[in-house]
Amino acid sequence: DVANEAPGANRWFQLYVYKDRKITLDLVRRAERAGYLAIALTVDTPRLGRREADIKNQFSLPPHLTMANFASVDPSAEQGKMGKSSGSGLAAYVASLIDQSLSWKDIAWLKQNTRLPILAKGIETGEDAAIALEAGCAGIIVSNHGARQLDGVIATIDAVEEVVAAVRGRIPVLVDSGVRRGTDIVKALALGASGVMIGRPYVWGLS
């Protein structure tokens, strides 16, 4: 649907690795067929952080809503549903279906299964940036998952300079999370970032 509505846009697909690798590869293949230009591999969420608001609110999706990426393949697939839980439905979903064994060697596995460049999303240290580069990533996205994944995590703007220094211009470094206004973009670029990504601001604009 996104590809049809924005045929001229440069589209990247954000990938979560499922325990069922066939499901994961099916998502990659669909992204390729739809003309997506890159895979943004989420590396910071094999286990979901303790999101206390979700636990308090018992966050889940109502039964009539499913995840569209799976509904078009198999409406009954468990990957497309997020049921109720005594705590967070999202946490239960991730624990049961997302591959918690995800490691750097899976970059090689993914590279063997797609022609698309792979960017590691969720890097915040120079050490991890160097490992991502060595593993064959085509780029790095400095991200703290909107500060929802780990309590007390550093701001992405504070991690940029270290990550940029670690890769030494060999691959692009983008910044995600915490970008709310133009001055945030200027600061990221001044610290060496190749560009920035936004999540919430465009939603606020649409609302």
Solvent accessible surface area in square Angstrom, and as a share of the most:
residue,aa,sasa,rsa
1,D,141,0.73
2,V,94,0.54
3,A,17,0.13
4,N,121,0.62
5,E,148,0.67
6,A,36,0.28
7,P,108,0.68
8,G,77,0.74
9,A,50,0.39
10,N,125,0.64
11,R,27,0.10
12,W,92,0.32
13,F,31,0.13
14,Q,73,0.33
15,L,0,0.00
16,Y,70,0.27
17,V,5,0.03
18,Y,15,0.06
19,K,105,0.45
20,D,65,0.33
21,R,60,0.22
22,K,161,0.68
23,I,34,0.17
24,T,0,0.00
25,L,39,0.19
26,D,46,0.24
27,L,10,0.05
28,V,0,0.00
29,R,86,0.31
30,R,60,0.22
31,A,4,0.03
32,E,26,0.11
33,R,175,0.64
34,A,40,0.31
35,G,37,0.36
36,Y,29,0.11
37,L,88,0.44
38,A,3,0.02
39,I,0,0.00
40,A,4,0.03
41,L,3,0.02
42,T,3,0.02
43,V,34,0.20
44,D,32,0.17
45,T,4,0.03
46,P,31,0.19
47,R,151,0.55
48,L,36,0.18
49,G,15,0.14
50,R,183,0.67
51,R,32,0.12
52,E,113,0.51
53,A,66,0.51
54,D,28,0.15
55,I,59,0.30
56,K,172,0.73
57,N,108,0.56
58,Q,99,0.44
59,F,82,0.34
60,S,25,0.16
61,L,46,0.23
62,P,55,0.35
63,P,129,0.81
64,H,149,0.67
65,L,87,0.43
66,T,55,0.32
67,M,45,0.20
68,A,75,0.58
69,N,68,0.35
70,F,13,0.05
71,A,30,0.23
72,S,87,0.56
73,V,87,0.50
74,D,60,0.31
75,P,94,0.59
76,S,80,0.51
77,A,18,0.14
78,E,110,0.49
79,Q,14,0.06
80,G,4,0.03
81,K,99,0.42
82,M,14,0.06
83,G,51,0.49
84,K,185,0.78
85,S,35,0.22
86,S,109,0.70
87,G,15,0.14
88,S,8,0.05
89,G,2,0.02
90,L,36,0.18
91,A,37,0.29
92,A,49,0.38
93,Y,18,0.07
94,V,12,0.07
95,A,52,0.40
96,S,65,0.42
97,L,16,0.08
98,I,9,0.04
99,D,15,0.08
100,Q,57,0.26
101,S,83,0.54
102,L,31,0.15
103,S,49,0.32
104,W,77,0.27
105,K,161,0.68
106,D,15,0.08
107,I,2,0.01
108,A,50,0.38
109,W,59,0.21
110,L,1,0.00
111,K,98,0.41
112,Q,151,0.67
113,N,35,0.18
114,T,17,0.10
115,R,180,0.66
116,L,11,0.05
117,P,61,0.39
118,I,4,0.02
119,L,9,0.04
120,A,0,0.00
121,K,21,0.09
122,G,14,0.13
123,I,3,0.01
124,E,22,0.10
125,T,53,0.31
126,G,9,0.08
127,E,119,0.53
128,D,51,0.26
129,A,0,0.00
130,A,45,0.35
131,I,69,0.35
132,A,0,0.00
133,L,36,0.18
134,E,152,0.68
135,A,29,0.22
136,G,30,0.29
137,C,4,0.03
138,A,40,0.31
139,G,0,0.00
140,I,0,0.00
141,I,0,0.00
142,V,0,0.00
143,S,1,0.01
144,N,16,0.08
145,H,15,0.07
146,G,21,0.20
147,A,62,0.48
148,R,109,0.40
149,Q,27,0.12
150,L,116,0.57
151,D,146,0.76
152,G,74,0.71
153,V,41,0.24
154,I,86,0.44
155,A,49,0.38
156,T,6,0.04
157,I,59,0.30
158,D,103,0.53
159,A,1,0.01
160,V,0,0.00
161,E,111,0.50
162,E,88,0.39
163,V,0,0.00
164,V,34,0.20
165,A,67,0.52
166,A,27,0.21
167,V,1,0.01
168,R,176,0.64
169,G,72,0.69
170,R,126,0.46
171,I,22,0.11
172,P,63,0.40
173,V,4,0.03
174,L,23,0.12
175,V,3,0.01
176,D,19,0.10
177,S,14,0.09
178,G,46,0.45
179,V,8,0.05
180,R,89,0.33
181,R,168,0.61
182,G,46,0.44
183,T,78,0.45
184,D,32,0.16
185,I,61,0.31
186,V,99,0.57
187,K,111,0.47
188,A,1,0.00
189,L,85,0.42
190,A,85,0.66
191,L,59,0.29
192,G,37,0.36
193,A,8,0.06
194,S,70,0.45
195,G,16,0.15
196,V,37,0.21
197,M,56,0.25
198,I,87,0.44
199,G,40,0.38
200,R,92,0.34
201,P,30,0.19
202,Y,123,0.47
203,V,73,0.42
204,W,141,0.50
205,G,67,0.64
206,L,146,0.73
207,S,123,0.79
